[in-house]
């Protein structure tokens, strides 16, 4: 049986999971503020990730979409396609910057190493991966994503099963969010990842050998995201008052297992940041794959991400993700309706 659906699923997870997801910050912003009701939102978003992921990959296979430019050109035409391309390019650039900021935050808060060195490390390693395109991207995700899955599920399971805390029914946090309600939060959360999903999935045709591979890749990837997000939300609700305002709440939570385990989760979190950083960067730079200046463009892309990253990790997530959430979800629905 074709095992490429596993590669696609891992790429899907690696693309979405990122700094905001694995750190718990996104989960708090979009779901944790609603208390136990957040579980409903997580379930809705998990269903949408599976449904839309499977449908979109099936469209990629059926219409033999060879890349993002091909996709946009077919659906939106040259004029509006150029405008849309600019929006997605900005989204990918800011997404990469958020991951760079997350790396800086980990270096500063966990390793007591300057924030700038954390940014530079992420930028340098990402720059190296950008030379290997889809093969390198797929290889990295196939190795690193299973490690992230095990780490996140173990952390949550250990504390929920062995902990002495009860789930906290905490609804006051709703006043901290501007995303409306649990339903709109779920849509915005899926939407905030839609732009990067669109660009990454558009390049996966070489891995999709048949319809079954397309459907399984999207559905299983979405289901894994659901399990991971539910795991993180569940353990966050155990310690909500302590971690609600933290940049990286899951590190505080992992400390309850032990200081050495916290160091291990720091590695897991950095890996999550790295996989999403290269997803954003690879997607952005794919439009320049035929240019003889692609190395210089990659260098400029990496270097210019650092000033934006200095705005701060949690601030970037709370400001930027909801904006691109609305845009991304709308574009994804249009693509699925038109193709």
C-alpha positions as CSV (number, residue, x, y, z in Angstrom):
1,X,0.0,0.0,0.0
2,X,1.2,3.5,-0.8
3,X,2.6,5.0,2.4
4,X,2.8,8.5,1.1
5,X,-0.4,9.3,3.0
6,X,1.7,9.1,6.2
7,X,4.2,11.6,4.8
8,X,1.4,13.9,3.8
9,X,-0.2,13.6,7.3
10,X,3.1,14.5,9.0
11,X,3.6,17.4,6.7
12,X,0.1,18.6,7.5
13,X,0.8,18.3,11.3
14,X,4.2,19.8,11.0
15,X,2.8,22.8,9.0
16,X,0.1,23.6,11.6
17,X,1.6,22.7,14.9
18,X,4.2,25.5,15.2
19,X,5.2,27.6,18.1
20,X,1.8,28.9,19.0
21,X,0.2,25.4,19.0
22,X,2.9,23.4,20.8
23,X,3.5,26.2,23.4
24,X,-0.2,26.2,24.2
25,X,-0.5,29.9,23.5
26,X,-2.8,29.5,20.5
27,X,-4.9,27.0,22.3
28,X,-5.4,29.5,25.2
29,X,-6.1,32.4,22.8
30,X,-8.7,30.5,20.7
31,X,-10.2,27.9,23.1
32,X,-8.8,28.1,26.7
33,X,-10.5,31.4,27.5
34,X,-13.9,29.6,27.2
35,X,-13.1,27.0,29.9
36,X,-14.6,23.6,29.3
37,X,-16.6,24.9,26.4
38,X,-13.3,25.1,24.6
39,X,-13.5,21.4,24.1
40,X,-16.5,21.9,21.8
41,X,-14.4,24.4,19.8
42,X,-11.5,22.0,19.6
43,X,-13.8,19.3,18.3
44,X,-15.3,21.6,15.7
45,X,-11.9,22.7,14.4
46,X,-10.6,19.1,14.4
47,X,-13.6,18.1,12.2
48,X,-12.9,21.0,9.9
49,X,-9.2,20.2,9.6
50,X,-10.0,16.7,8.6
51,X,-12.8,17.5,6.3
52,X,-11.2,20.5,4.5
53,X,-7.8,18.8,4.4
54,X,-9.1,15.7,2.7
55,X,-11.2,17.6,0.3
56,X,-8.5,20.0,-0.6
57,X,-5.9,17.3,-1.3
58,X,-8.5,15.4,-3.4
59,X,-8.9,18.6,-5.5
60,X,-5.1,18.9,-5.9
61,X,-5.0,15.3,-7.2
62,X,-8.1,15.5,-9.4
63,X,-7.1,18.7,-11.1
64,X,-3.4,17.9,-11.1
65,X,-2.5,21.2,-9.4
66,X,1.3,21.6,-9.9
67,X,1.9,24.4,-7.5
68,X,0.4,27.5,-5.8
69,X,0.7,29.7,-8.9
70,X,-1.2,27.1,-10.9
71,X,-4.0,27.0,-8.2
72,X,-4.4,30.7,-8.0
73,X,-4.3,31.2,-11.7
74,X,-7.0,28.7,-12.4
75,X,-9.4,30.0,-9.8
76,X,-8.8,33.8,-9.5
77,X,-7.3,34.8,-12.8
78,X,-4.3,37.0,-13.3
79,X,-5.5,40.3,-11.8
80,X,-7.0,39.1,-8.6
81,X,-4.5,36.3,-8.4
82,X,-1.7,38.9,-8.1
83,X,-3.5,40.6,-5.2
84,X,-4.2,37.3,-3.5
85,X,-0.5,36.3,-3.9
86,X,0.5,39.4,-2.1
87,X,-1.8,38.6,0.8
88,X,-0.5,35.1,1.1
89,X,3.1,36.2,0.8
90,X,2.6,38.6,3.7
91,X,1.0,35.8,5.7
92,X,3.9,33.4,5.1
93,X,6.4,36.1,5.9
94,X,4.7,37.0,9.2
95,X,4.2,33.3,10.0
96,X,7.9,32.7,9.6
97,X,8.6,35.8,11.8
98,X,6.4,34.4,14.5
99,X,8.3,31.2,14.5
100,X,11.6,33.1,14.7
101,X,10.2,35.1,17.6
102,X,9.2,31.8,19.3
103,X,12.8,30.5,19.0
104,X,14.1,33.7,20.5
105,X,11.7,33.4,23.4
106,X,12.7,29.8,24.1
107,X,16.4,30.7,24.1
108,X,15.8,33.6,26.4
109,X,13.4,32.1,28.9
110,X,14.6,28.5,29.0
111,X,18.3,28.6,28.1
112,X,19.1,32.1,29.4
113,X,20.7,32.8,26.1
114,X,20.1,36.2,24.3
115,X,16.8,36.4,22.4
116,X,18.7,37.5,19.3
117,X,20.8,34.3,19.3
118,X,17.7,32.3,19.3
119,X,16.4,34.2,16.3
120,X,19.7,33.8,14.4
121,X,19.8,30.0,15.1
122,X,16.3,29.5,13.7
123,X,17.0,31.7,10.7
124,X,20.3,30.0,9.9
125,X,19.0,26.4,10.1
126,X,15.9,27.3,8.1
127,X,18.1,28.9,5.4
128,X,19.9,25.6,5.1
129,X,16.7,23.5,4.6
130,X,15.4,25.9,2.0
131,X,17.9,24.4,-0.5
132,X,16.3,21.0,-0.5
133,X,12.7,22.0,-1.4
134,X,9.9,19.3,-1.1
135,X,12.2,16.3,-0.5
136,X,14.0,18.0,2.4
137,X,10.8,19.4,3.8
138,X,9.1,15.9,3.7
139,X,12.1,14.2,5.2
140,X,12.4,16.6,8.1
141,X,8.7,16.3,9.0
142,X,8.7,12.5,8.7
143,X,11.4,12.4,11.4
144,X,10.5,15.2,13.7
145,X,6.7,15.2,13.7
146,X,6.3,11.7,15.4
147,X,8.6,12.9,18.2
148,X,6.4,15.9,18.7
149,X,3.2,13.8,18.8
150,X,4.7,11.5,21.4
151,X,6.0,14.3,23.5
152,X,2.7,16.3,23.6
153,X,0.5,13.3,24.2
154,X,2.8,11.9,27.0
155,X,2.9,15.3,28.8
156,X,-0.8,15.7,28.8
157,X,-1.6,12.1,29.6
158,X,0.9,11.9,32.5
159,X,-0.5,15.0,34.2
160,X,-4.2,14.3,33.7
161,X,-3.9,10.7,34.8
162,X,-1.4,11.2,37.6
163,X,-2.3,14.8,38.7
164,X,-4.3,15.8,41.7
165,X,-6.0,18.8,40.1
166,X,-9.5,19.0,38.9
167,X,-10.5,20.7,35.6
168,X,-11.2,24.3,36.3
169,X,-14.5,25.8,35.0
170,X,-13.0,29.1,34.1
171,X,-15.1,31.4,31.9
172,X,-13.9,34.8,33.0
173,X,-11.2,34.6,30.4
174,X,-13.8,35.2,27.7
175,X,-13.3,38.9,28.3
176,X,-9.7,38.5,27.2
177,X,-10.5,37.5,23.6
178,X,-12.0,39.5,20.7
179,X,-12.9,36.5,18.6
180,X,-16.6,36.6,19.3
181,X,-17.7,33.2,20.6
182,X,-16.6,29.5,20.6
183,X,-18.0,29.0,17.1
184,X,-16.3,32.0,15.5
185,X,-13.1,31.2,17.4
186,X,-13.1,27.7,15.8
187,X,-13.5,29.1,12.4
188,X,-10.8,31.8,12.9
189,X,-8.4,29.1,14.2
190,X,-8.8,26.9,11.2
191,X,-8.7,30.0,9.0
192,X,-5.5,31.3,10.6
193,X,-3.7,28.1,9.4
194,X,-5.5,28.0,6.0
195,X,-3.2,30.2,4.0
196,X,-0.1,28.2,4.9
197,X,-2.1,24.9,4.3
198,X,-3.2,26.1,0.9
199,X,0.4,26.9,-0.2
200,X,1.9,23.8,1.2
201,X,-0.8,21.4,-0.1
202,X,-0.5,23.0,-3.5
203,X,3.0,21.6,-3.8
204,X,2.2,18.0,-2.7
205,X,1.0,16.5,-6.0
206,X,4.3,14.5,-6.4
207,X,3.4,12.6,-3.2
208,X,-0.3,11.9,-4.1
209,X,-0.4,8.8,-6.2
210,X,-4.2,8.2,-5.9
211,X,-7.4,9.4,-4.4
212,X,-7.1,7.3,-1.3
213,X,-3.7,8.8,-0.5
214,X,-5.1,12.3,-0.8
215,X,-8.1,11.6,1.4
216,X,-6.2,9.6,4.0
217,X,-3.4,12.2,4.2
218,X,-5.8,15.0,4.9
219,X,-8.2,13.2,7.2
220,X,-5.6,11.5,9.3
221,X,-3.5,14.7,9.5
222,X,-6.6,16.6,10.7
223,X,-7.4,13.9,13.3
224,X,-3.9,14.0,14.7
225,X,-4.2,17.8,15.0
226,X,-7.4,17.3,16.9
227,X,-5.9,14.8,19.4
228,X,-2.9,17.1,20.0
229,X,-5.0,20.2,20.5
230,X,-7.4,18.4,22.8
231,X,-4.4,17.0,24.8
232,X,-2.9,20.5,25.2
233,X,-6.3,22.2,26.1
234,X,-7.1,19.5,28.7
235,X,-3.9,20.0,30.6
236,X,-4.1,23.8,30.3
237,X,-7.5,23.7,32.0
238,X,-5.9,22.0,34.9
239,X,-3.5,24.9,35.5
240,X,-5.3,27.8,33.8
241,X,-4.9,30.6,36.3
242,X,-1.1,29.9,36.5
243,X,-0.5,29.8,32.8
244,X,-3.2,32.0,31.2
245,X,-1.0,35.0,30.5
246,X,2.3,33.2,29.8
247,X,4.0,33.2,26.4
248,X,4.9,29.5,26.6
249,X,2.4,27.9,29.1
250,X,3.3,24.3,28.2
251,X,6.8,24.7,29.5
252,X,5.5,25.8,32.9
253,X,3.1,22.8,32.8
254,X,5.8,20.3,31.8
255,X,7.8,21.5,34.9
256,X,5.2,19.6,37.0
257,X,6.6,16.4,35.6
258,X,10.2,17.4,36.5
259,X,12.8,20.0,35.6
260,X,14.7,17.5,33.4
261,X,11.4,16.8,31.5
262,X,10.9,20.5,31.0
263,X,14.2,20.6,29.2
264,X,13.0,17.7,27.0
265,X,9.7,19.5,26.2
266,X,11.8,22.6,25.4
267,X,13.4,20.6,22.6
268,X,10.0,19.3,21.4
269,X,8.7,22.8,21.3
270,X,11.6,24.1,19.4
271,X,11.2,21.3,16.8
272,X,7.5,22.3,16.4
273,X,8.6,25.9,15.8
274,X,11.2,24.7,13.2
275,X,8.8,22.5,11.2
276,X,6.3,25.4,10.8
277,X,9.1,27.9,10.1
278,X,10.4,25.8,7.2
279,X,6.8,25.3,6.0
280,X,6.2,29.0,5.8
281,X,9.6,29.7,4.3
282,X,9.5,26.9,1.7
283,X,6.1,28.0,0.6
284,X,7.1,31.6,0.3
285,X,10.3,30.9,-1.6
286,X,8.7,28.3,-4.0
287,X,7.6,31.2,-6.2
288,X,11.3,32.0,-6.8
289,X,12.5,28.4,-7.5
290,X,13.3,29.2,-11.1
291,X,15.2,32.5,-10.3
292,X,18.9,32.6,-10.5
293,X,18.8,35.0,-7.5
294,X,16.9,32.5,-5.3
295,X,19.8,32.2,-2.8
296,X,19.9,36.0,-2.3
297,X,16.1,36.1,-2.0
298,X,16.2,33.4,0.6
299,X,18.8,35.3,2.6
300,X,16.8,38.6,2.4
301,X,13.7,36.7,3.5
302,X,15.4,35.3,6.5
303,X,17.2,38.4,7.6
304,X,14.2,40.8,7.3
305,X,12.0,38.5,9.4
306,X,14.0,39.4,12.5
307,X,12.8,43.0,13.1
308,X,9.2,41.8,13.0
309,X,10.0,38.9,15.3
310,X,11.2,41.4,18.0
311,X,7.7,42.6,18.5
312,X,7.1,39.6,20.8
313,X,5.7,36.1,20.4
314,X,2.3,36.3,22.2
315,X,1.7,39.8,20.8
316,X,2.2,38.6,17.2
317,X,-0.1,35.6,17.7
318,X,-2.9,37.7,19.3
319,X,-2.7,40.4,16.6
320,X,-1.9,38.7,13.4
321,X,-3.6,35.2,13.6
322,X,-7.2,36.4,13.8
323,X,-6.7,38.8,10.8
324,X,-5.3,36.1,8.6
325,X,-7.8,33.6,10.0
326,X,-10.8,35.4,8.4
327,X,-8.9,35.9,5.1
328,X,-7.6,32.3,5.0
329,X,-10.9,30.6,5.8
330,X,-12.7,32.6,3.2
331,X,-10.1,31.8,0.5
332,X,-10.2,28.1,1.4
333,X,-13.9,27.9,1.0
334,X,-13.8,29.7,-2.4
335,X,-11.1,27.2,-3.6
336,X,-13.2,24.2,-2.5
337,X,-16.3,25.6,-4.1
338,X,-14.8,26.6,-7.4
339,X,-12.5,23.7,-8.2
